[in-house]
């Protein structure tokens, strides 16, 4: 019975990693859609969110089933249900960016995109590393993810200041600038969710509460 539970738990973790890979790819694709001004690709990101939601339902249902059968030994399952919620919300942020991309594309590009791709790359790496830390119970890697959140926040502030200058100099840029500010906020939330996952890993392994535990 115990061996069967661990086999099912391992399979569930693999499904969680597949979901994580999908949301990472969603961030990668949506940033390509933004940079290349590709509304069709942005719409594909919106459509693929159904796959993210399907993983969410599948993993939740399996967790409930395993919790019912193995309540005393199911500690990891409670973390998995919280992690899958975070991944689903990361998928939602990719959809939000895709929607802003579709709105931006009919207008002339306001500025070259330099910091937004850097921000996305960092946030995407944080998602991957937080999941790797969970699977390997690696608190050192989890702490590194938590430390990377400050870099993403700094880029968001830098983007905001730069776009504020555009808006002050020319009010006609305001709608485009606001959409780009929103994109930076959505990427900041991706990093925040990755940080929450990393903090849960630290709690799971060391029973130490770190600052932003996922509700």
RODO-2510 file (C-alpha; in nm, 4 decimals, decimal comma):
residues 215
     n   res          X          Y          Z
     1     x     0,0000     0,0000     0,0000
     2     x     0,2777     0,2412     0,1016
     3     x     0,4846     0,1626    -0,2097
     4     x     0,1780     0,2155    -0,4288
     5     x     0,1197     0,5567    -0,2645
     6     x     0,4787     0,6672    -0,3324
     7     x     0,4515     0,5558    -0,6940
     8     x     0,1324     0,7579    -0,7354
     9     x     0,2913     1,0559    -0,5600
    10     x     0,5908     1,0408    -0,7949
    11     x     0,3564     1,0265    -1,0960
    12     x     0,1673     1,3261    -0,9580
    13     x     0,4919     1,5226    -0,9223
    14     x     0,5753     1,4442    -1,2860
    15     x     0,2347     1,5825    -1,3886
    16     x     0,3059     1,8913    -1,1783
    17     x     0,6382     1,9359    -1,3608
    18     x     0,4591     1,8989    -1,6954
    19     x     0,2195     2,1751    -1,5891
    20     x     0,5159     2,3862    -1,4798
    21     x     0,6827     2,3317    -1,8170
    22     x     0,3643     2,4420    -1,9902
    23     x     0,3317     2,7671    -1,7926
    24     x     0,7038     2,8419    -1,8487
    25     x     0,6432     2,7941    -2,2216
    26     x     0,3386     3,0211    -2,2006
    27     x     0,5561     3,3010    -2,0598
    28     x     0,8204     3,2363    -2,3270
    29     x     0,5629     3,2412    -2,6093
    30     x     0,3760     3,5468    -2,4882
    31     x     0,6963     3,7492    -2,4642
    32     x     0,7832     3,6454    -2,8185
    33     x     0,4341     3,7584    -2,9220
    34     x     0,4952     4,0965    -2,7547
    35     x     0,8443     4,1507    -2,8983
    36     x     0,7546     4,0300    -3,2495
    37     x     0,4123     4,2022    -3,2395
    38     x     0,2461     3,8701    -3,3230
    39     x    -0,1227     3,8861    -3,2278
    40     x    -0,1867     3,5366    -3,3634
    41     x     0,0716     3,3895    -3,1271
    42     x    -0,0761     3,5938    -2,8402
    43     x    -0,4175     3,4425    -2,9156
    44     x    -0,2603     3,0944    -2,9140
    45     x    -0,1335     3,1645    -2,5604
    46     x    -0,4882     3,2579    -2,4553
    47     x    -0,6277     2,9412    -2,6163
    48     x    -0,3606     2,7167    -2,4578
    49     x    -0,4648     2,8326    -2,1120
    50     x    -0,7300     2,5603    -2,1341
    51     x    -0,4471     2,3057    -2,1070
    52     x    -0,3148     2,4794    -1,7941
    53     x    -0,6619     2,4680    -1,6399
    54     x    -0,7014     2,1009    -1,7369
    55     x    -0,3773     2,0177    -1,5512
    56     x    -0,5073     2,2162    -1,2529
    57     x    -0,8260     2,0066    -1,2376
    58     x    -0,6432     1,6762    -1,2994
    59     x    -0,3867     1,7348    -1,0243
    60     x    -0,6448     1,8628    -0,7753
    61     x    -0,8677     1,5600    -0,8320
    62     x    -0,5754     1,3202    -0,7877
    63     x    -0,4681     1,4990    -0,4689
    64     x    -0,8183     1,4691    -0,3230
    65     x    -0,8267     1,0984    -0,4102
    66     x    -0,4860     1,0295    -0,2542
    67     x    -0,5634     1,2410     0,0533
    68     x    -0,8774     1,0354     0,1137
    69     x    -0,6813     0,7106     0,0920
    70     x    -0,3562     0,8077     0,2657
    71     x    -0,4429     1,0906     0,5055
    72     x    -0,1699     1,0253     0,7671
    73     x     0,1179     1,0109     0,5164
    74     x     0,0007     1,2703     0,2646
    75     x     0,2029     1,5756     0,3728
    76     x     0,3440     1,6471     0,0267
    77     x    -0,0057     1,6476    -0,1238
    78     x    -0,1073     1,9578     0,0700
    79     x     0,1896     2,1426    -0,0784
    80     x     0,1122     2,0128    -0,4267
    81     x    -0,2418     2,1549    -0,4107
    82     x    -0,0987     2,4972    -0,3196
    83     x     0,1741     2,4789    -0,5847
    84     x    -0,0747     2,3868    -0,8568
    85     x    -0,2836     2,6915    -0,7594
    86     x     0,0264     2,9085    -0,8013
    87     x     0,1006     2,7570    -1,1431
    88     x    -0,2572     2,8139    -1,2566
    89     x    -0,2250     3,1805    -1,1560
    90     x     0,1042     3,2081    -1,3467
    91     x    -0,0849     3,0780    -1,6503
    92     x    -0,3408     3,3533    -1,5929
    93     x    -0,0636     3,6146    -1,5978
    94     x     0,0505     3,4859    -1,9389
    95     x    -0,3077     3,5308    -2,0631
    96     x    -0,3130     3,8856    -1,9221
    97     x     0,0084     3,9693    -2,1083
    98     x    -0,1338     3,8158    -2,4284
    99     x    -0,4437     4,0361    -2,4007
   100     x    -0,2322     4,3505    -2,3544
   101     x    -0,0161     4,2433    -2,6519
   102     x    -0,3221     4,2172    -2,8773
   103     x    -0,4286     4,5660    -2,7640
   104     x    -0,0798     4,7109    -2,8228
   105     x    -0,0130     4,5640    -3,1668
   106     x    -0,2371     4,7953    -3,3768
   107     x    -0,0432     5,0966    -3,2384
   108     x     0,3148     5,2000    -3,3262
   109     x     0,5659     5,0435    -3,0866
   110     x     0,6390     5,2905    -2,8082
   111     x     0,9992     5,1850    -2,7422
   112     x     1,2391     4,8934    -2,7940
   113     x     1,1700     4,6178    -2,5415
   114     x     1,4856     4,5628    -2,3373
   115     x     1,3976     4,5260    -1,9692
   116     x     1,0652     4,3416    -2,0158
   117     x     1,2331     4,0392    -2,1840
   118     x     1,5009     4,0387    -1,9109
   119     x     1,2300     4,0477    -1,6465
   120     x     1,0396     3,7641    -1,8168
   121     x     1,3532     3,5509    -1,8450
   122     x     1,4270     3,5917    -1,4743
   123     x     1,0666     3,5176    -1,3724
   124     x     1,0522     3,2135    -1,5992
   125     x     1,3769     3,0769    -1,4522
   126     x     1,2390     3,1307    -1,1009
   127     x     0,9342     2,9177    -1,1864
   128     x     1,1538     2,6342    -1,3141
   129     x     1,3958     2,6516    -1,0204
   130     x     1,1172     2,6639    -0,7598
   131     x     0,9677     2,3427    -0,9023
   132     x     1,3118     2,1786    -0,9226
   133     x     1,3628     2,2742    -0,5570
   134     x     1,0290     2,1157    -0,4650
   135     x     1,0983     1,7854    -0,6407
   136     x     1,4537     1,7560    -0,5035
   137     x     1,3676     1,9124    -0,1630
   138     x     1,6569     2,1538    -0,2232
   139     x     1,6276     2,4419     0,0229
   140     x     1,9473     2,6077    -0,1020
   141     x     1,7952     2,6383    -0,4494
   142     x     1,4653     2,7543    -0,2951
   143     x     1,6462     3,0311    -0,1061
   144     x     1,8202     3,1370    -0,4270
   145     x     1,4800     3,1721    -0,5941
   146     x     1,3594     3,3903    -0,3063
   147     x     1,6669     3,6105    -0,3478
   148     x     1,6029     3,6542    -0,7213
   149     x     1,2645     3,8165    -0,6544
   150     x     1,4347     4,1463    -0,5648
   151     x     1,5953     4,1609    -0,9135
   152     x     1,2538     4,1288    -1,0781
   153     x     1,1096     4,3990    -0,8510
   154     x     1,3998     4,6316    -0,9388
   155     x     1,3395     4,5824    -1,3121
   156     x     0,9695     4,6564    -1,2649
   157     x     1,0528     4,9856    -1,0920
   158     x     1,3025     5,0744    -1,3655
   159     x     1,0411     5,0076    -1,6366
   160     x     0,7841     5,2166    -1,4491
   161     x     1,0196     5,5156    -1,4168
   162     x     1,1146     5,5027    -1,7836
   163     x     0,7525     5,4783    -1,9018
   164     x     0,6473     5,7565    -1,6655
   165     x     0,8966     5,9827    -1,8482
   166     x     0,7334     5,8961    -2,1823
   167     x     0,3866     5,9763    -2,0433
   168     x     0,4967     6,3097    -1,8974
   169     x     0,6661     6,4169    -2,2209
   170     x     0,3801     6,3139    -2,4525
   171     x     0,0260     6,2398    -2,3240
   172     x    -0,0495     6,0482    -2,6467
   173     x     0,1814     5,7708    -2,5230
   174     x    -0,0207     5,7138    -2,2043
   175     x    -0,2450     5,4216    -2,3228
   176     x     0,0537     5,2280    -2,4614
   177     x     0,2734     5,3061    -2,1617
   178     x     0,0058     5,1928    -1,9157
   179     x    -0,0304     4,8609    -2,0991
   180     x     0,3451     4,8047    -2,0791
   181     x     0,3419     4,8920    -1,7085
   182     x     0,0700     4,6299    -1,6654
   183     x     0,2841     4,3726    -1,8474
   184     x     0,5663     4,4428    -1,6001
   185     x     0,3225     4,3970    -1,3101
   186     x     0,2003     4,0660    -1,4502
   187     x     0,5621     3,9453    -1,4768
   188     x     0,6255     4,0611    -1,1185
   189     x     0,3310     3,8417    -1,0096
   190     x     0,4820     3,5429    -1,1918
   191     x     0,7991     3,5938    -0,9876
   192     x     0,5922     3,6341    -0,6687
   193     x     0,4169     3,3000    -0,7274
   194     x     0,7529     3,1314    -0,7922
   195     x     0,8820     3,2836    -0,4675
   196     x     0,5784     3,1488    -0,2808
   197     x     0,6533     2,7998    -0,4118
   198     x     1,0176     2,8312    -0,3034
   199     x     0,9099     2,9468     0,0435
   200     x     0,6800     2,6461     0,0715
   201     x     0,9735     2,4165    -0,0095
   202     x     1,1714     2,5678     0,2788
   203     x     0,8737     2,5207     0,5113
   204     x     0,8141     2,1649     0,3888
   205     x     1,1761     2,0562     0,4424
   206     x     1,2817     2,2644     0,7442
   207     x     0,9464     2,3558     0,9069
   208     x     1,0605     2,7198     0,8890
   209     x     0,7992     2,9791     0,7998
   210     x     0,9371     3,2215     0,5429
   211     x     0,7828     3,5586     0,4695
   212     x     0,5169     3,5128     0,1946
   213     x     0,3470     3,1787     0,2401
   214     x     0,0801     3,1100    -0,0237
   215     x    -0,2692     3,1344     0,1246
***
